[in-house]
Amino acid sequence: MIKIENLVKRYGNTVALDHFNLNVKEGEIFGLLGPNGSGKTTAINCMLALLKFDRGSIKIMGEEMAPDNYRVKRQIGIVMQDVAVFEELNVRDNIDYFCSLYVSDKGKRKELVEEAIRFAGLEDYRKAYPKKLSGGLLRRLNIACGVAHKPRLIILDEPTVAVDPQSRNRILEGICELSRQGSTIVYTSHYMEEVEQICTRIAIMDHGREIAVGTKEELKSMIKTGETVTIEAVILAGEELERVRELPGVYEVRYEGQTLTVKCTKGKHNLIHILNFLNEREIPFGRVFSELPTLNDVFLEITGKQLRD
Ligand SMILES: Nc1ncnc2c1ncn2[C@@H]1O[C@H](COP(=O)(O)OP(=O)(O)OP(=O)(O)O)[C@@H](O)[C@H]1O
């Protein structure tokens, strides 16, 4: 569906995309995950031929993308980061306007607009004007406008930034629904939980490059961390901390404010080893929990920094 090879885009001295590659297959919900400034929006704008690039190639639906490739453009739905709707039109008429750019048959359009209203959960706001809508509802309207014509490829650039949890869930469910109806989705975000929740495959970006690509399971299996064990309210002497470091499977230990955080490689008995050690030495401790790796762990291991600052 999308094939990007060796894309380079500079803004003056800033290299926004540095030999960026991407391969999105038909039917995927593909997540582009990266911190602010990693190049996600630039990649999207190049894909849509809104921005010229310095090197590389972009093919969408097997065709070279270009500003005048209307055949491909007609089959793409776009939801940009900034809300772009008409203040003068109510919710229904806004969706109808955007849909009319693609669908001229009035009857067909009526059906599509109603479906988009339902999909975005805007049934109670058909007649409302954008000024009266909350931030979350406005975002949902923005999405409905971008997808009402049921495009084959839908590109959403951070559609959940600064929305309330209810709207966020509605948006994520809606995206899965669009996928079930047959659209291929590209979804950019810096929220790893969202990407983990809905995306079938994920590319992690940093400094204009894709640093890892795969399903969430594949990405997590690329790293050393198998489990992070946290033990609260524990008092350890320096020598005891050294012994923890030597336990089987342990490869990183942090101890701050009486909280012990132990990163372990993949293995079944990491937690037991740590608890046995504390029990043998009769060291009291508080709450204990063990977490599987997150996409932040993947980012952290590959780049040495947190996905979110
Ligand atoms: N119009 C521009 N002029 C100059 N530099 C730009 C411009 N747009 C983006 N950049 C720079 O290019 C790099 C990539 O930015 P981009 O907006 O593509 O990242 P992003 O991952 O989408 O970030 P965000 O999540 O904040 O939207 C950043 O260093 C940014 O400062």
The ligand as an SDF file (V2000), in Angstrom:
LIG
                    3D

 31 33  0  0  0  0  0  0  0  0999 V2000
    8.5870   23.8930    8.6660 N   0  0  0  0  0  0  0  0  0  0  0  0
    9.6660   23.5280    9.3300 C   0  0  0  0  0  0  0  0  0  0  0  0
   10.7790   24.2920    9.2870 N   0  0  0  0  0  0  0  0  0  0  0  0
   11.9030   23.9210    9.9440 C   0  0  0  0  0  0  0  0  0  0  0  0
   12.0130   22.7930   10.6910 N   0  0  0  0  0  0  0  0  0  0  0  0
   10.9460   22.0120   10.7770 C   0  0  0  0  0  0  0  0  0  0  0  0
    9.7040   22.3330   10.1160 C   0  0  0  0  0  0  0  0  0  0  0  0
    8.8180   21.3420   10.3850 N   0  0  0  0  0  0  0  0  0  0  0  0
    9.4590   20.4560   11.1740 C   0  0  0  0  0  0  0  0  0  0  0  0
   10.7230   20.8500   11.4210 N   0  0  0  0  0  0  0  0  0  0  0  0
   11.7410   20.1230   12.1970 C   0  0  0  0  0  0  0  0  0  0  0  0
   11.8530   18.8260   11.6340 O   0  0  0  0  0  0  0  0  0  0  0  0
   11.9690   17.8290   12.6450 C   0  0  0  0  0  0  0  0  0  0  0  0
   10.8360   16.8320   12.5210 C   0  0  0  0  0  0  0  0  0  0  0  0
    9.6090   17.4770   12.8370 O   0  0  0  0  0  0  0  0  0  0  0  0
    8.1790   16.7840   12.6910 P   0  0  0  0  0  0  0  0  0  0  0  0
    7.1460   17.8290   12.9930 O   0  0  0  0  0  0  0  0  0  0  0  0
    8.1040   16.0820   11.4040 O   0  0  0  0  0  0  0  0  0  0  0  0
    8.2350   15.7240   13.8710 O   0  0  0  0  0  0  0  0  0  0  0  0
    7.0450   14.9530   14.6160 P   0  0  0  0  0  0  0  0  0  0  0  0
    7.5950   13.6270   14.9780 O   0  0  0  0  0  0  0  0  0  0  0  0
    5.8250   14.9990   13.7970 O   0  0  0  0  0  0  0  0  0  0  0  0
    6.8590   15.8110   15.9230 O   0  0  0  0  0  0  0  0  0  0  0  0
    5.4950   16.1910   16.6940 P   0  0  0  0  0  0  0  0  0  0  0  0
    5.0730   14.9550   17.4080 O   0  0  0  0  0  0  0  0  0  0  0  0
    5.9590   17.2670   17.6440 O   0  0  0  0  0  0  0  0  0  0  0  0
    4.5220   16.6730   15.6760 O   0  0  0  0  0  0  0  0  0  0  0  0
   11.9910   18.5790   13.9770 C   0  0  0  0  0  0  0  0  0  0  0  0
   13.3340   18.7960   14.3230 O   0  0  0  0  0  0  0  0  0  0  0  0
   11.2980   19.8820   13.6500 C   0  0  0  0  0  0  0  0  0  0  0  0
   11.7540   20.9100   14.4970 O   0  0  0  0  0  0  0  0  0  0  0  0
  1  2  1  0
  2  3  1  0
  2  7  2  0
  3  4  2  0
  4  5  1  0
  5  6  2  0
  6  7  1  0
  6 10  1  0
  7  8  1  0
  8  9  2  0
  9 10  1  0
 10 11  1  0
 11 12  1  0
 11 30  1  0
 12 13  1  0
 13 14  1  0
 13 28  1  0
 14 15  1  0
 15 16  1  0
 16 17  2  0
 16 18  1  0
 16 19  1  0
 19 20  1  0
 20 21  2  0
 20 22  1  0
 20 23  1  0
 23 24  1  0
 24 25  2  0
 24 26  1  0
 24 27  1  0
 28 29  1  0
 28 30  1  0
 30 31  1  0
M  END
$$$$
